[in-house]
Structure formats: structure tokens, C-alpha cells
Amino acid sequence: MLPSPSLFAAAMTTLGIRKDDILVIYDADEIGTYHAPRLAFMCELFGHKDVHVLNNFRQYVRMQLPVGSGPEGIEIPVMGTRGEQGDEYVVEERDFDTGRVTSFEEVRDVIFRRDQEKVRIVDARIPGRFQGVQPEMNPSLRSGHIPGAVNVPLASLLEDETGMILAPEKLRGVLMDAGALAEEDEGVPYILTCNSGVTAASLDLALRLVGAKGSRRVYDGSWMEWTRRVGDELIEVS
């Protein structure tokens, strides 16, 4: 789940990050692409203006580009302390982009109004759990999906060998094949979900890269919240 604006600002201050810094975010070599789109999404959500996802560090290393270890050229403040006066990272109320996230109540209302045809719900979980045929990692949670959702697993957005995000033309094909994007993009809004709100941000990035016209909102609680709060009638299996 997202931190509060004050907690996010405190963490950025502790790390010595300023609001006018250019942020380039990437996952570890062995991961490929997983957490970086979520962190980039979160930074943008809290109003950071210049945020980029590196595609990706594994490929960067393979290209023998410069790498280092430890901080270079900056001093990272000791955890729990603030930077010098004037370096405090502040998130104003106007900075927080509420239009990029959605809540359980809003998603539930879409289902109750039978508005799924007016909103595309896209789920990034692995197919077995989306279909309800594979148990969740937490055995107390039911598997399945939100009614009307389509499945675009994170792995389908990435190159097998490098873990890099696919080129836009390939992404478009994946999204169209899954029913997440129409050939004639009508600008239908998106609700993006996954297990816990992390890989849904990769869907957000993919839709941005292909130029999808509809607004995009990440359901931050995602499946972990949905399956705990609804009855069986609001869980589809297929």
C-alpha cells in the first residue's frame, strides 16, 4: 500500500533526494524489471516531476556501461536525520495526483453498476491465480479475479532473456491480444490491479508507452484487499 505523503517526504529527505533531482529508477540485475515501475509511479504520484525507469540494469551491465558501488558524489544522510536546511523534501496537497489511484469502494461501485464495459479492468497476476486454478501464496486468500477483468501478466510485457520491457509495437500486440487495448482506442478508462499494487504499475507504464488514450488508475489494495473484503459472488474464476 502507498505510504502517507508525510512518510514519503520523510524518506526522500532522509535519502538526500530533492524535488528537482532527475530520478532514474531500476531493479537489480538478477530481478530484471519488477519493482522499478512501482517506485517510479509512486514518485510521480507524490509530485516528483522528472522520473524515469531504466530499461534495464541487466542490459546496462551487459553493455559494459559504467557501474560503481556505494554512493558517489553525494553524501547520504544518516537514517532518521534530515538534510541541511532547505533540503527537506515536502509534498504539498496539490502535488498528490489523486486521479492516478482508485479505492476498493470505487472498484466495487463499478461492478455494482455493471460498468465494466465502460471501464477496462486489467490484472497483472500470473494466469493460474487469475483463473482461480492455482492457490495464492497466502493460503488464506481465495484465487480468481475481479468480475470483468482481463489478464495481462507482468511476464508478457517483458523480454524473456533480459527482463526488459518490450518495445511499444510488441507491447501493443500483447495488450490487444489480451483484450486490454482495442485496435481503435476509444479512450476507455483503465483500472489496473495485481496482487498488492506493485506490478499494476508496470501495466500503467506499458499503456503509457503505447499511447493509450484512457485515464489509468492503479487499484492500490489490489487482489489482497479485494479477496478479503468481498463475497464469492464478486470473485470470478475461469
C-alpha positions, 0 to 999 in steps of 0.5 A: 500500500502507498505510504502517507505523503508525510512518510514519503517526504520523510524518506526522500529527505532522509535519502538526500533526494530533492524535488528537482533531482532527475530520478532514474529508477531500476531493479537489480540485475538478477530481478530484471524489471519488477519493482522499478515501475512501482517506485517510479509511479509512486514518485510521480504520484507524490509530485516528483516531476522528472522520473524515469525507469531504466530499461534495464540494469541487466542490459546496462551491465551487459553493455559494459556501461559504467557501474560503481558501488556505494554512493558517489558524489553525494553524501547520504544522510544518516537514517532518521536525520534530515538534510541541511536546511532547505533540503527537506523534501515536502509534498504539498496537497496539490502535488498528490495526483489523486486521479492516478489511484482508485479505492476498493469502494470505487472498484466495487461501485463499478461492478455494482453498476455493471460498468465494466464495459465502460471501464477496462479492468486489467490484472497483472497476476500470473494466469493460474491465480487469475483463473482461480486454478492455482492457490495464492501464496497466502493460503488464506486468500481465495484465487480468481479475479475481479468480475470483468477483468482481463489478464495481462501478466507482468511476464508478457510485457517483458523480454524473456532473456533480459527482463526488459520491457518490450518495445511499444509495437510488441507491447501493443500486440500483447495488450490487444491480444489480451483484450486490454487495448482495442485496435481503435482506442476509444479512450476507455478508462483503465483500472489496473490491479495485481496482487498488492499494487506493485506490478499494476504499475508496470501495466500503467507504464506499458499503456503509457508507452503505447499511447493509450488514450484512457485515464489509468488508475492503479487499484492500490489494495489490489487482489489482497484487499479485494479477496478479503473484503468481498463475497464469492459472488464478486470473485470470478474464476475461469 
